[in-house]
Amino acid sequence: MVNYWLAKQEPSGPRGYPFEQLKKDKTTVWDGVHNNLALKHMKEMKPGDLVLFYHTGTERQAVGIMQVTSKPYSNPKEDVERFIVVDVKYKKPLKRPVTLDEMKKIKNSKIGN
């Protein structure tokens, strides 16, 4: 059974990573997560799961879908074992960006299909 997740990322700035960059890269390591609740959810991710890519900052909208391609593993760039990462790949853009307010209003419908 495929699970569905939401991952947020600042699209600009020195540590920014916009969805368009993932489209160019095709794959990336989803890293830099230190929030305890987010790490708890990341531990449950598995290959094949779909992830809604949400731009934070001034955009504040979901813009695309990526797919998990690995099991969670320790971040090789961190000294703390609990900081994990997953590999993801570009799947597709949404037909149009969807704001958080819009998502909260949507019930039992599919975004991006």
Residue pairs with C-beta under 8 A, 6 or more apart in sequence:
2 48
2 49
2 50
3 44
3 45
3 46
3 49
3 50
4 49
4 50
4 51
4 52
5 41
5 45
5 49
5 50
5 51
5 52
5 68
6 51
6 52
6 54
6 62
7 30
7 51
7 52
7 53
7 54
7 66
8 54
8 55
8 56
9 16
9 17
9 18
9 19
9 53
9 54
9 55
9 56
10 16
10 17
10 55
10 56
10 57
11 17
11 18
11 19
11 55
11 56
11 57
11 59
12 18
12 57
13 57
15 32
16 57
17 28
18 55
19 53
19 55
19 63
19 64
19 93
22 28
22 53
22 64
22 66
22 88
22 90
23 64
23 90
23 93
25 90
26 89
26 90
27 69
27 87
27 88
27 89
27 90
28 87
28 88
29 85
29 86
29 87
29 88
30 42
30 85
30 86
30 87
30 88
31 75
31 77
31 85
33 39
33 42
33 83
33 84
33 85
34 83
39 82
39 83
39 84
42 72
42 84
42 85
42 86
43 72
43 84
45 51
45 68
45 71
45 72
45 86
46 68
46 71
47 68
47 69
47 70
47 71
48 67
48 68
49 67
49 68
50 65
50 66
50 67
50 68
50 91
51 65
51 66
51 67
51 68
51 88
52 62
52 64
52 65
52 111
52 112
53 62
53 63
53 64
53 65
53 66
54 61
54 62
54 63
54 100
55 61
55 62
55 63
55 97
59 97
60 99
60 100
61 97
61 98
61 99
61 100
62 94
62 97
62 98
62 99
62 100
62 103
62 111
63 93
63 94
63 97
64 90
64 91
64 92
64 93
64 94
64 112
65 91
65 92
65 93
65 94
65 112
66 88
66 89
66 90
66 91
67 88
67 89
67 91
68 86
68 87
68 88
69 86
69 87
69 88
69 89
70 86
70 87
71 86
72 84
72 85
72 86
73 84
73 85
73 86
74 81
74 83
74 84
74 85
75 83
75 84
75 85
92 112
93 112
94 111
94 112
95 112
98 106
98 111
98 112
103 111
